[in-house]
Amino acid sequence: MTDATANTSGFQDATELRRRHRAVVEDYMGRKGETRLTRYLLFTEDGSAGLYTGDTPEPIVSRGHEKLEAHGRWSLQIFPNWVWYNIEVSETQDPNRFWVECDGKGEIHYPDYPAGEYRNHFIHHFLMKDGKIVTQREFHNPYNQMRALGIDIPVIKRAGIPT
């Protein structure tokens, strides 16, 4: 295992590429309303975005501009007033890799459930190339989404955890 403090020079290299990539990540996270419909243009032609949550065995991934554009339309319909806030963008030693931690809130309108107000905490991973997103992965607590949809959540009995 390498010492995490041994290579701090990684943040000093490729500063222009790092700046360009960070601007794209900030653009992605800052879009609201109709501007979300063109978010797919921030991706490479074969880029992908996915939900990596624990409610499905495999991630739900949209791949390529056509699917990403369709996902944008779907997302605007299901989450019409969605906003990310408390956004913290973290750079890594690799100028092509970024992590974002944030909160999100807005209405949720899944067809099989009553509309609700949805709030959650999110972590996003971005892999970049030449100023475009190659892969975007979103992680969140699926229970918070279920609560917003009125779905009962089973309780896990965790006796003995010191709190």
N, C-alpha and C positions, 0 to 999 in steps of 0.2 A: 504494500500500500504506500502511495506517495504522500508526502507531507503537503497538505493543502496550502500552506504558507510559502512553500519553496518556490513556486512559480507565480510571482505577482507581476512579472513583466508582460504577461498575456493581455492585460488591460491597456497597455501602452501601445501595442501594435495595431495596425489596420484601423487607425482612428477614423478615417473617412468612411470606410466600409461599415464600421460599427455605428457611426452617426447616421448613415443612410438607413441601415437596418432598424435602428431604434426609432427613427421617424416613421417608418412603415408600421411598426408595432403600435406606436402611439396613435397613428391614423386609424388603424383597425379598431383599437379599444375606444377611441373617441367618437366613433360614428354613431349617430342617432337618427331615428325616423327613416325617411326615404334614402338618406345617404348610405344606409346599410345595403341597399339593393345593388350597389356597384362595388361592394367590398370584395367580391370575387376577383376583380381586376388587380388586387394587391397580391394575388397568388401566381405562381408559375402555371403554365398551361396544364401541367399534370399534378398541380398542388392538391393538398387534401386538408380537410378540417374534420375533426371528430370529437365525439363525446366519449370520454373514458371514465364512465361512472360505474358504480357497483351494481346497478339494477339490471344490467344485461351481461351475459357471459363474455361477449365480444364487444369492442367499441363500435359505435355507430359512426361511419365515416362517409363523407361526401368527397368524391375524387374527380378532379378535372373541372374546367371552367363551367361546363354545362350543368353539372350537378351542384357546384358551388353557387351558381346563379339561382338555380331552382331552390336551393336551401335558403338563400337570402330572401326570396319571395315568401317561402313557407314561414320563416322566422318572423318576418314583419307581420304576417297574418296571426301567428300564434302569440307573439310577444310584441304587440303594436307600439307600446311606449317604453320599451326596454332601454335601460341605461346602465352602464358600468360606472362605478364611482370608487373613491378611495384607491385609485389605481397606483400601484407601485411596480415600475418596470425594473427588473434586475438583469444586468449584463453578466456574462460569464467570461471565462478565459478565451472562449471561442467566439469571435466576432459574428458568427452566424447563428448563435444560440442565445435565446432570451427566455426569461421566466417572468410572468406577471402574476401578482396577487392582487385581488380586488373584490369588491362587493358588487352585486347587481340587483336590480329591482324593476318591477313592472307588472302589468297585467299578464295573466296566462289564460289562453283560450284553447285548450285541447278539446276537440269535438265531442269526446265521450264523457266529459266532466263539466261541472259548473265552472264558470269563469272565477278566477281568484286573483288575489294579490300575492305575488311571488317575490321572495327575497332569499338570497343565498350568498355564500362566500365561495370564491372561485380561484383556481390556479390554472394558468394557461402556459403552455410551452410553445415556443415558436422556433422553428428551424428555417433559416433564411438562405437565399442564394442570389447574388447579384441584384440586391434591392427588392426581391420578391419573396413571398412566403412559400416555402416548400411544404411544410407540415405545421398545422396548428392543432394542438390537443387541449381540450378543456376538461378539467376535473372539478367536480362539485359534490355536495352531499345530496344524494337523490331523495333522502327522507324529507328534506325541506321542500323539494318540488312536490312530493306526494302530499304533504300537509297542505300546500297551497291548492291542490286539486281536491281536497276533502277525503283523501284516502287514509284509512286508519293504519297506524304504524304499530307493529308488534313491539313489545317491550322486552329487551334482553335483561335478564336478572343477573347483574354483575356484583353479587354479594362480596364484600370484603375489600373492595378497592378503597384505599385510603384517599380521602378527598379533603 
